[in-house]
Amino acid sequence: MTNSTIAAISIALNREFGERYKNYVEEVKQGFEKPCFFISCIFLAQKLFLGERYLQENGFCIRYFPEDGGRAEEECNMVAGRLFCCLEWIKVGDSLVRGTGMRAETVDGILNFFVDYDRIVRKVVDLDPMEEFSEDVSVKKGRR
């Protein structure tokens, strides 16, 4: 589920920003192209909701590395505004999932955008079927 959510985030970013902005999901020590996004899952949690259903909480951080230049802060603010719109709803598989808890902060010229994609999942339980059961039933004839 986490990898499919990351892929959905990447698709949403490509749709909004185009191919000029690269998306990375694995850390690159050197040589990554700016401007770019780095998508990572920062936490996973699961809580029993009801019966066989669970609330699965997925927190993501999308880091934006602006182009080298003197206007990084301004560029980060502009990108943050666009991220609020394009990441509100993403398509994961056949389902639309809403992003909640969105917030953005710029630290040392790099935008950190946080969003949670929580959903209810159902745990499939395999039950062993009972052995075959048969019964003979007859009606007793007699007086009333």
C-alpha positions in Angstrom: 0.0 0.0 0.0 2.8 2.4 0.8 4.6 2.0 -2.5 1.3 2.5 -4.4 0.6 5.7 -2.5 4.1 7.0 -3.3 3.5 6.2 -7.0 0.2 8.1 -6.8 1.9 11.1 -5.2 4.5 11.0 -8.0 1.8 10.9 -10.7 0.0 13.9 -9.0 3.3 15.9 -8.9 4.1 15.1 -12.6 0.6 16.2 -13.6 0.9 19.5 -11.7 4.6 20.4 -12.4 5.5 18.5 -15.5 8.5 16.4 -16.5 11.0 19.2 -15.8 10.7 18.5 -12.1 12.2 15.1 -11.2 10.7 12.9 -8.6 13.0 10.7 -6.4 11.9 8.0 -4.0 15.3 6.7 -3.1 18.0 8.9 -1.5 20.6 10.2 -4.0 23.8 11.3 -2.3 25.1 13.3 -5.3 24.1 14.3 -8.8 20.3 14.8 -8.4 18.8 17.3 -10.8 17.2 20.4 -9.4 14.4 21.4 -9.2 13.1 18.1 -7.8 11.0 16.3 -5.3 12.0 13.6 -2.8 9.0 11.5 -1.7 9.3 9.5 1.5 7.0 7.8 4.0 7.8 9.1 7.4 5.4 7.0 9.5 3.0 4.1 9.3 0.5 3.2 12.0 -2.5 0.9 12.2 -5.3 0.8 14.8 -8.3 -1.5 15.2 -11.3 0.3 14.0 -14.3 -2.1 14.0 -14.5 -5.8 13.6 -12.0 -6.8 10.9 -11.4 -3.2 9.8 -8.4 -1.1 10.7 -7.5 2.5 10.4 -4.2 2.6 8.5 -2.4 5.9 9.0 0.3 6.9 6.4 2.4 10.0 6.8 4.5 11.4 4.0 7.0 14.1 3.5 7.6 15.6 0.1 10.8 17.6 0.1 11.3 20.1 -2.7 14.8 21.2 -3.7 14.5 24.5 -5.7 16.8 25.5 -8.5 20.0 27.1 -7.4 19.5 30.8 -7.3 18.8 33.7 -5.0 15.1 33.3 -4.8 14.8 29.8 -3.1 12.4 31.1 -0.4 10.0 32.6 -2.9 10.1 29.5 -5.1 9.4 27.3 -2.1 6.4 29.4 -1.1 5.0 29.2 -4.6 5.5 25.4 -4.8 3.9 24.9 -1.4 0.7 26.6 -2.6 0.5 24.3 -5.6 1.1 21.2 -3.4 -1.9 22.0 -1.2 -4.1 21.8 -4.3 -2.6 18.9 -6.3 -2.1 16.5 -3.3 -5.5 17.0 -1.7 -6.9 14.0 -3.7 -4.8 11.3 -5.2 -5.8 8.1 -7.0 -4.4 5.0 -5.3 -5.4 1.9 -7.3 -9.1 2.3 -8.0 -9.7 4.6 -5.0 -9.5 8.3 -4.4 -7.7 9.1 -1.1 -7.8 12.5 0.5 -4.7 14.1 2.0 -5.2 15.5 5.5 -3.0 17.2 8.0 -1.2 19.1 5.3 1.5 21.6 6.3 4.6 23.1 4.8 7.8 24.5 6.3 10.9 25.7 4.6 14.2 24.9 6.4 17.6 25.9 5.0 16.1 26.7 1.6 14.4 23.3 1.2 10.6 22.9 1.4 9.2 20.1 3.6 5.6 19.4 2.8 3.8 16.9 5.1 0.6 15.1 4.3 -1.3 12.1 5.7 -3.2 9.6 3.6 -5.3 7.5 6.0 -7.7 4.9 5.0 -9.8 2.0 6.4 -8.5 -1.4 5.4 -10.2 -4.8 5.9 -8.2 -7.7 7.2 -9.0 -10.9 5.3 -9.3 -13.8 7.7 -9.0 -17.3 6.3 -11.4 -19.6 8.1 -10.9 -23.4 8.0 -14.2 -24.9 6.8 -15.9 -27.4 9.0 -15.8 -31.0 8.1 -18.8 -32.4 6.3 -21.8 -33.0 8.5 -24.8 -35.1 7.6 -27.9 -36.0 9.5 -30.7 -38.5 8.9 -34.2 -37.3 9.8 -37.3 -39.4 9.7 -40.9 -38.8 10.7 -42.5 -41.1 13.2 -46.0 -42.3 12.2 -48.5 -42.8 14.9 -51.6 -41.7 16.5 -52.7 -38.2 17.0 
